[in-house]
């Protein structure tokens, strides 16, 4: 029963991550989330998977009626909304645009540079929605939008790094192996951005996967 719940949870998580390319989008996948998440074990399995807690929060919003069946809250979008086609109306003042342009021109894919962006006063006013809201505000500025994607990728990379680091600090089990296997595409995409340290962490994850195969 537990293995079946894990399989269902993994399928739902894959749908969540791929909603942007599924015919019917959120209106289609949300029906599946509601139909297949009635089992408490499925929810428990999701909560133990990377990004799974966000999907659980989304399912709870759907069930409560807080989120319409054809939508998703901005702060629960997978990949920080990088792959989403959701339209958000946000505007920045000319002064804010100029400040952001300077910050983006100087941006490097480092934690220090990422924090410099996050600490800009007008960025902070957006709270947890800062990634999606600024992306929307820059929608008609091709150059700045391209640079903002680098900010999004950097933020995602550090979240993936933290996830892998936390995972490897625990006593690893067969369940961990399943989580690593499911999220290996993300680890393979983002961990190499951290150079030798990232490659070493990726090698440890692969070694653990193979040791329990």
N, C-alpha and C positions, 0 to 999 in steps of 0.2 A: 504493500500500500504506500509505504514511504517512497519507494523508488518510482511508483506511478505519479505521486504528487510532485516529485522532483522533475520528472520528465515534462509534466504539464507546466510547471513553473518556468522551466527553461524555455519551453515553446512560447509562453506568454512574454517572457523577457525578450526573446528574439523578435516577436511581433512589435513590441514596444520600440525596439531599436531601429526597426525597418519600416515603421509606419509611413515615413516620407516617400517610400517607393511602392507602397501597397495600394492597389486600385480601391478607391473609396476612402483612403486616408483614415483619419481618426474615427469617422462615423462607422467605418467597417470594423476596425480593430477593437474599438470600445465595446461593441456587442460581444466580441469573443472574450474580452477581459471579464465582463459581467457573467457570461454564461459558464466560464470554466474556472472561476475563482471562488466558488461557493465552499469548497473544502477548506477547512482551517489549516490543514497540512500544506496545502498549496501556498497559502499566504505565509506560513512559517518558512517554507523553502525559499520563497521570494525574498523575504527579509534577510536571509543569510547569503544572498547573492549580491555582488557589486552592482549598484544602481537599482537593485531590486526594491529597496525601501521607497524610492521615488515612484516606482510603479504601484506599490501597495497604496501609497498616499493618493495616487491618481485614481485607483480603483475605489478607494473610500470616498473620494470626491464625487465620482460617478454615482455610486450607490446612494449618497446623501442628496444628490440633486444639485450640489454646489457647482459642478461642472456639467454643461450640456453634453449630450451623447455624441455630438459631432465636434467636440473640442477637447482642449487640455490646458491647464493653467500654465502660464509662461515659465514659472520657476520649476516646473516638473518636466519640461521638454528634455528628451534624451540628448546627449552630446552638447549640452548647453544651448540647444537650439541651432547648432551649426548646420544640421541637415534639414531643418524645418523650413517649410514654405509659409509659415504663419505670418500674417501681416499685422504690424503694430504701428500705430500712429504716434510718433515721438518727434519733438523738435528741440533743437538746441539753439541758443542765441549765437550771434556772430562771434562774440568773445569766447564762448565755450567751444565753438568749432575751431577757433584759432588756437586755443589752449590744447585741444585734443590733437590738432595737426602737429604741433610741436612735439607733444608726447609720443605720437606715433612715428614721427620722423626719427626720434631718438630711441625708439623701442628696440630692445634686444630680448631674445627668448630666455630670459633669466628670471628667477624669483624676485630679485630686487627690482628689475624693470617692470615686472607685472604688478608688484605692490605700488610702484610709483603711479601706475595708471589707476589702480583701485583707490588710491588716496586722494585723487583729484576731487575737490568738493562737489562738483556737479556730477561726478560719477557716483559718489556715495549717496546722493539723494535718490538714486534709483534702487537702492537696497539690493536684494537678491536678484532683481531683474536686470541688473546693469548690463549683462552681456547681450541679452535680446533687445533691450531698449536702445542701446547705442548702435547695435547692428541695424535696427529699423531707422534710426535717425540718419544713418550714413548711406541709406539705400540708394540714393541718387548721386553719390560721390564715389565713382569707381575706384579711384586711387586710395582713398581713405578706407573704403570697404575692404579692399584687398589687404591692407595693413591690419585692419581690425580682425580679419580671419586669423592672422598670426597670433594676435592676442588671445583669441578664443582657443586656438590650438595649444598655446602655451599653458593657459589655465587648465585645459583638459589634461595635458601631459602631467602637470603637477598633481592633479587629483588621481590620475592613474598610478603615478609613482607612490603616492601615499597609500593607496589601496594595496599595491603589491608589497610595500614595506610592512604594512600591518599584517598582511596575510602570512608572510614569511616569519614574522615574530611569534606566531602562534604555533601550538603543537599541531602539525599537519595531519589530516585524516583523509579518508577516501572522499568525504564530502568536499574538502578543500580541493582535491584533485579535480573533481567535477567542475567546481567553480573556476579553477585555473584554465581548464580545457575550454570552457564556454567563453571565457574572456581573453583567451590567448590572442585573437586578432587585435584587440586593443593594446595588449601588452607589447605585441610585436610592432605595432605602429608607433607607440609613444615612448617606450622605455629607451630605444636607441637614441632618442633625442638627448639623453643624459650622458652620452659618451660611454667610456669604459665602465663606469659605475652602473649605468642602465643596462648595458650588455651583460654584465656580470649578474645582475638581478634577473634578467630574462633567462640566462643560462640556468640559474637556480630553479626557476619556475619550471623550465623544461625538464630538468633533471628529476624534479619531484614528480612530475607527470609520468615520466617513463618508469620511475622506480615502483609505481603502484599499478602499472599497466598489466 
